[in-house]
Amino acid sequence: MASRRELRAMFGRTKLPGIDLCLADVATEARRLAGKMSVSGVQPKLSMAVQGDRLVAVAERGQYILKPQTNDFAQLPENEALCMTVAAEWGIPTARNMLIHLKDGSPALLVRRFDRVRRGRRVNKLHCEHMQQILGADKYEGSHEAVAKAIARHCTFPRVELQRFFELTLFNFVIGNGDAHKKNFSLLTRGDDTALSPAYDLVSSRLALPSEDTELALALNGRRNQIMGQDFVRFGKTIGLRAGVAEERIESLTRFLPQVHKATEQSHLTAERQEQLMEIVTGRTSRLEVVQ
């Protein structure tokens, strides 16, 4: 149950808006609005807005994205809700989100759009570009180093944003997110300031798809597999982090493991999937030990 504070941060009110959609309705609504919405991905997703006391699907001026359960990957909303929560607790700025239930009781993740700002009755759009738009080519083609160069080139305070990007890359590795492609990293402009957007689409793809054959969607030091702690130290040097920062962030995330375990136990994942996720996280963390 969300607290009044969480509800106010998410909706600007202390009562959860109702929703009249069932899981089967999501695909129908997505087809009805096809061509009118820019929300993409493998899941049927809906752009949502609060109208009165209800959450409704809209073609324009949506402030939320609804990500429902999918037949292809079990417990995907619960998986993403947990990963987003853990990231925020470790200190990564994330898009506001909330696990809700549709009319038929099925879970869905509701994400508040960070590129939309309400001004009275108007919803203004902020300039936001993901890295495929900036760098071109296929979303799985390229490297973390290339993304870092784009951040350094476009961001107002590149040193700050490069450390954030390092932390996000490290976190994706630890949770088993092998699907963090170029569309999952965006630059957001507010006034004269351009920065890395809040993190989104943080999910353990290895938990959802145990047969996944890559550890990272984009290359790191020329590789997508067999990533070790030294790879992150080298990556930190390559992108210009201050001496010792990479090692400190690796140590910080390693120390954070008990909190990850606690959050996992308190999550909506089944006991079996909780155990599987912790095996992934523990295994990845053990590989972060940096050889002196």
N, C-alpha and C positions, 0 to 999 in steps of 0.2 A: 504494500500500500504506500503510495507516494505521500510525502509530507506536504503540508500547506506551502512551505517554502519552495519545495521542488515544483509543485504545481504552478505557483506564481512565476517562477523563473521560466517555466516551459510555456505557459499559456497566458500569463498576466492576470490570472485569477486563481482562486483557491479551490475550485471545484473542477474535477475532470470532465471535459465535454463528453457527451454521449456519442456513440457511433452506431449507425444502423446497417453497416455492411457485414456480411458473412464472408468467410474465406472464398467461397465460390463466386461472390459478387466482385471480388477484386479484379480477376481476369476479365470479367465482362465490362467493368468500368474502364479498365485499361484499354480494351479494344475500342470502346465507344469514344474515348478521348485520343485515340491513336492519331499521330500527326499534329496534335495540338500541344503536346507536352515534350519537354526536353529531358525528362528523367529516364536514364538508360540503365542497362544491366541485364543480367540473366533472370532475375526475379521480376515477376509482374509487380510494378511499383506504382503508387498513386501519389499525385500532388494533392495535398489536402489544405483546407482552410477552416478556421472556426467561424461558423455562422450561427449567431444566437448561442444556444447551448449545445450545438452539435458540431462534430467534425465531418466535413463533407468533401467529396472529391471534386476538384475544380480543374479547368483547363488553363486558367490564368490567375495570377496573383496568389499562388499557393505559398504558404509559409512553412509547410511541413511535408515530409516524404514518409509515406507509409510503406513499410517493408514487411510483408506477411510471411507466414510459413510457406515452404515450398515442398513439393513432392520429391524433388531431387536430392535435397540435403536436409536431413532431420535436425530439428531444433536449431535452425539457423538464426531466428530472432533471439533466442536465449543465448546462443553462442556470441553473437555480436554485442548484445547488451552487456554481457559479462566482460568482454574484451574492452569495450569502451569505458566501462566503469573502472577497471583495473588501470587502464592508461591514464585516466583522469586522476586517480588516487596516487599514481607515481609522479604526476606533475605535468603530463602532456595536455595542452589545451585541446579539448574535444568539442565536437558539435553537441549541443544539448539533445538528449534523447530519453526516451521512456518506453519501457515494455508495457504494452497495453493488451487488452483482449477485445477481439471483435465480437459481434452480436452472438455468434455461435460458440463463443468461448475460446476460439483459437488464438494463439499469441501472435503479436505483430510488434515490430519495433517502429516507433514513431520518432523521427528525427527532425528537429527544428532547423530550418535552413538558415545558414549564417550569411548568405548573400542576399537576404531580404530584410528590409528595415521598415517597420510601420511608422508612419507619420500621420496621426489622426486616422482618417479612413483610407488613406493612401498607403500602398505598399510599394516602396521604392527598391529598385534592384541595384545592388552593388556590383562593380566590375569584378568578375572572377573568371580566371582561366586555369584549366588543368594542364598538366605538363604535356599531354599529347597535342593539345592546341599550340603550345609554345614550341615544342621540339619536333612535332610532326612524326611521321612513320607510324608503324603499328604500336599499339599500347604496350605490348610485351617486348618491343625492340628497344635496346638501349641499356643504360647503366645508371646506377645511383650517382656516379661521378658526373654524368651529363646533367642530371637533375640539379645537382649541387651547383654546377656552373651557371645554370639558368637562374637559380636563387641568388647567387652572387651578383649576377648581371642586372637583375630586375628589382631586388628588394631594397627598401630604404635603409635598413640596418642589417646588412648581410651576415655579419658575424653572429648576431643573435639568432637569425633564422637558420643558419647553417648548423648551429648546435641543436636547435629544435629538430631539424631534419635528421641529424645523426641519431638523436634519441628515438625518433620515430622509426628509423630503419632498424635500430637495435631492438626496439620493442616488437616490431613485426617478426623479426627472426625468432625471438624468444617464445612468442605465443604460437608460432607455426603458421604465420600468415605468408603463404607462398603465392598469393594472388594480389599483392600490392603493386599494381602496374602504374603506368604513367597517369592514368585518369584518377588515381587515388591520391595525387599530390597536386594541390592548387595554390595559386597566388591570389590573394584577396586585396583589393584596393579600397581604402577608406580615406576620402579626401586626397591628401598628398602622400599618404603612407601606403606602401605596398609590402605585404608580409605573407608568410606561409599561412594558409587558412587553418582554422581548427581541424584537427584530425577527424576523419570519417572512414566508414567502411573497414573498421578494424575488426577482424574476425579470424579465428583459427581455421584456415582452410584445410590444414592437415587433419584437424578433428573431423571436419565435415567430409573430407575426401582422403581417407588414409592412404590411398594409392597414388596420391599426388607425387610427381617425380621431380619437383624442384623445391628448394628451400626458400629461394627468393625469386620473385618474378622478374626483377631487373638485376643485371650483373653487378657484382661487388668485387673489385680487384680482378675483373675478368671472369668471375665464376658465379654460378647460381647454386652450387651444391658444395658440400664439405666445407662450410663456413666455420671459422674458428675465431677465438678472441683476437688473435693477431691480425686477422683481416679487418676488424673494426678499428684497431689501433692504426693500422696503415691507412684506412679510409679517413680517419680523423686527421692524420697528417696531410693527406692528399687535398682535403677540402679546407685546410688552413685553420683547424682548431688549435687553440693554445696548447702548449706542452702540458701533458698530464690530464687534460679534460676527458679524452676518450677513456682512459683507464679509470678515472673517477666515476664516469657515468656507467661503465660496465660494472664496477664494484657496487654502485648504488642500486642498480637493478638486481644484482645478485643478492644483496641484503634484503631486497624487497620481496623475496620469494615467499616468506611466511604470510605476508599480506595477500599475495596472490592466492595462496592456498586457502586462506580464510574466506576471501571473496568467492572463490570457486565453490566452497562448501555451502555458502549462503545463496548461491545462484539458483536459477530455475532449471538448470541442466539435470538430467537423471544422474543417479549415483554412478552408473557405469561411465557416462560421458565425463563426469567430474574427474573420475580416476584417469581416464584416457587423456584428458587435457593436462592434468598435472604431470603425467608421464612425459608428455611433449615438452612442457615448460621446464621440468627438472632436467631432462636430457639436453635440451638446448642450453640451459644455464651452465651445466657442467662443462660445456665446450667453450665457455667464455673465459676460462682461466688463461691469463696472459703469461706466456713464458718469458721470463726476464733474460 
